[in-house]
Amino acid sequence: MKHLKQNFFRQGAYTAAQQLAGKWICRRIDGKIHRFQITETECYIGSCDTACHAHRGKTPRTQIMWHEGGVCYVYLCYGIHYMLNFITGSEGEAEGVLIRGVKGAEGPGRASKAMQIDKSLYGESLLTKDKIWVEDDGKEYTFTEHKRIGIGYATQADQDRLWRFVLEEKG
């Protein structure tokens, strides 16, 4: 498996979200490496996207979104579930990809729970093989495009964008 490097995360969220379908999130937990295949992603693209946390500008919670791609943005949703996002693009662009599902754990809350994601990973680099990183097994995967979920606060145009990508099962 090939560890994804900085150039992968420098691309825009739309492209990265598609290409992450089928990739493997690797988590080092208590010295052991666990791998989770990504089955569903959503992209969020900067201040022009009313569904994106960056839309309202920098806050203490969202400041990491303006970082150069290759770090984690983790936040608590509804006071219950941690959400794992990978920041993409160049510094100052505020783009990211929400990990909505991994094999065996569909939904972003369940996926984060399965991977033991918590606030301690906020800002964590994906470029080292320390706590969390992404690997490519070299296989070709296909996905389907859908509307994003849970963004009723966004404009209708942003709600209608097909920016959710679901890995297609083979066989």
HUVENKA-V562001 format. One record per pair of residues at least 12 apart in sequence whose C-alpha atoms are under 10 Angstrom apart, sorted by sequence separation. I is the first residue (numbers start at 1). J is the second residue. If there is no record, write none. Layout:
BEGIN
I;J
I;J
END
This chain:
BEGIN
8;20
23;35
24;36
25;37
53;65
54;66
61;73
62;74
72;84
73;85
74;86
84;96
85;97
86;98
99;111
100;112
102;114
147;159
148;160
23;36
24;37
25;38
52;65
61;74
62;75
72;85
73;86
84;97
85;98
86;99
99;112
101;114
102;115
147;160
148;161
22;36
23;37
24;38
61;75
71;85
72;86
73;87
84;98
85;99
146;160
147;161
148;162
149;163
22;37
23;38
24;39
61;76
71;86
72;87
83;98
84;99
85;100
117;132
146;161
147;162
148;163
149;164
21;37
22;38
23;39
70;86
71;87
72;88
83;99
84;100
145;161
146;162
147;163
148;164
20;37
21;38
22;39
69;86
70;87
71;88
83;100
84;101
115;132
145;162
146;163
147;164
148;165
20;38
21;39
22;40
69;87
70;88
144;162
145;163
146;164
147;165
4;23
20;39
21;40
46;65
68;87
69;88
70;89
144;163
145;164
146;165
4;24
20;40
21;41
46;66
65;85
67;87
68;88
69;89
70;90
144;164
145;165
146;166
2;23
3;24
20;41
65;86
66;87
67;88
68;89
69;90
143;164
144;165
145;166
1;23
2;24
3;25
18;40
19;41
20;42
65;87
66;88
67;89
68;90
69;91
143;165
144;166
145;167
1;24
3;26
17;40
18;41
64;87
65;88
66;89
67;90
68;91
69;92
73;96
85;108
142;165
143;166
144;167
17;41
18;42
65;89
66;90
67;91
68;92
69;93
72;96
73;97
74;98
83;107
84;108
142;166
143;167
144;168
16;41
17;42
18;43
66;91
67;92
68;93
69;94
71;96
72;97
73;98
83;108
84;109
142;167
143;168
16;42
17;43
65;91
66;92
67;93
68;94
69;95
70;96
72;98
82;108
83;109
141;167
142;168
143;169
14;41
16;43
17;44
64;91
65;92
66;93
67;94
68;95
69;96
81;108
82;109
83;110
84;111
141;168
142;169
14;42
15;43
64;92
65;93
66;94
67;95
81;109
82;110
83;111
84;112
141;169
142;170
13;42
14;43
63;92
65;94
66;95
80;109
81;110
82;111
83;112
141;170
13;43
14;44
64;94
65;95
66;96
81;111
82;112
83;113
12;43
13;44
14;45
63;94
65;96
77;108
81;112
82;113
84;115
12;44
13;45
62;94
77;109
81;113
12;45
13;46
76;109
84;117
82;116
83;117
84;118
82;117
83;118
84;119
58;94
81;117
82;118
83;119
87;123
57;94
81;118
82;119
84;121
85;122
86;123
74;112
84;122
86;124
87;125
54;93
55;94
86;125
87;126
54;94
86;126
44;85
53;94
54;95
43;85
52;94
53;95
54;96
75;117
76;118
42;85
43;86
44;87
45;88
52;95
53;96
74;117
75;118
76;119
41;85
43;87
44;88
45;89
52;96
74;118
75;119
43;88
74;119
46;92
47;93
49;95
73;119
74;120
75;121
46;93
47;94
72;119
74;121
75;122
45;93
46;94
47;95
73;121
74;122
45;94
46;95
72;121
73;122
74;123
100;149
44;94
45;95
46;96
71;121
72;122
73;123
74;124
44;95
45;96
71;122
72;123
73;124
43;95
44;96
45;97
71;123
72;124
73;125
43;96
44;97
70;123
71;124
72;125
42;96
43;97
44;98
70;124
71;125
72;126
42;97
43;98
70;125
71;126
13;69
41;97
42;98
43;99
67;123
69;125
70;126
71;127
12;69
41;98
42;99
69;126
70;127
10;68
11;69
40;98
41;99
42;100
64;122
65;123
69;127
70;128
9;68
10;69
40;99
41;100
42;101
64;123
9;69
10;70
39;99
40;100
41;101
63;123
72;132
8;69
9;70
38;99
39;100
40;101
41;102
61;122
71;132
72;133
6;68
7;69
8;70
9;71
38;100
39;101
40;102
71;133
6;69
7;70
38;101
39;102
40;103
70;133
5;69
6;70
37;101
38;102
39;103
70;134
100;164
103;167
5;70
6;71
36;101
37;102
38;103
39;104
99;164
100;165
101;166
102;167
4;70
36;102
37;103
38;104
39;105
40;106
41;107
97;163
98;164
100;166
101;167
35;102
36;103
37;104
38;105
39;106
40;107
41;108
97;164
35;103
36;104
37;105
38;106
39;107
40;108
17;86
36;105
16;86
16;87
17;88
40;111
16;88
39;111
13;86
15;88
16;89
38;111
13;87
14;88
25;99
12;87
13;88
14;89
36;111
11;87
12;88
13;89
9;86
10;87
11;88
12;89
20;97
25;102
9;87
10;88
11;89
12;90
21;99
24;102
36;114
9;88
10;89
11;90
17;96
18;97
20;99
23;102
24;103
36;115
8;88
9;89
10;90
13;93
16;96
17;97
21;101
22;102
35;115
7;88
8;89
9;90
10;91
12;93
13;94
14;95
16;97
17;98
21;102
22;103
34;115
6;88
7;89
12;94
13;95
14;96
15;97
17;99
6;89
12;95
13;96
14;97
11;95
12;96
13;97
10;95
12;97
13;98
29;115
9;96
28;115
29;116
27;115
28;116
26;115
27;116
25;115
27;117
33;129
38;134
33;130
35;132
37;134
51;148
33;131
34;132
35;133
36;134
37;135
31;130
33;132
35;134
36;135
37;136
51;150
52;151
55;154
26;126
31;131
35;135
51;151
25;126
28;129
29;130
30;131
50;151
51;152
27;129
28;130
29;131
51;153
52;154
26;129
27;130
28;131
29;132
40;143
42;145
50;153
51;154
26;130
27;131
28;132
39;143
40;144
41;145
42;146
44;148
50;154
51;155
26;131
27;132
28;133
40;145
42;147
43;148
49;154
50;155
26;132
27;133
42;148
49;155
50;156
52;158
25;132
26;133
27;134
41;148
42;149
50;157
51;158
25;133
26;134
49;157
50;158
51;159
24;133
25;134
26;135
49;158
50;159
24;134
25;135
48;158
49;159
23;134
24;135
25;136
23;135
24;136
22;135
23;136
24;137
20;134
22;136
23;137
44;158
20;135
22;137
23;138
20;136
22;138
23;139
9;126
19;136
22;139
23;140
9;127
22;140
23;141
45;163
6;125
21;140
22;141
43;162
44;163
6;126
21;141
22;142
42;162
43;163
44;164
5;126
6;127
19;140
20;141
21;142
22;143
42;163
43;164
4;126
5;127
19;141
21;143
41;163
42;164
43;165
3;126
4;127
5;128
18;141
19;142
21;144
41;164
42;165
3;127
4;128
18;142
19;143
40;164
41;165
42;166
3;128
18;143
40;165
41;166
3;129
18;144
39;165
40;166
41;167
18;145
39;166
40;167
5;133
38;166
39;167
40;168
4;133
5;134
38;167
39;168
3;133
4;134
5;135
37;167
39;169
3;134
4;135
2;134
3;135
4;136
1;134
2;135
3;136
1;135
2;136
3;137
1;136
2;137
1;137
2;138
1;138
1;139
21;165
22;166
23;167
18;163
20;165
21;166
22;167
17;163
18;164
19;165
21;167
22;168
17;164
18;165
20;167
21;168
22;169
14;162
15;163
17;165
18;166
14;163
17;166
18;167
13;163
14;164
14;165
END
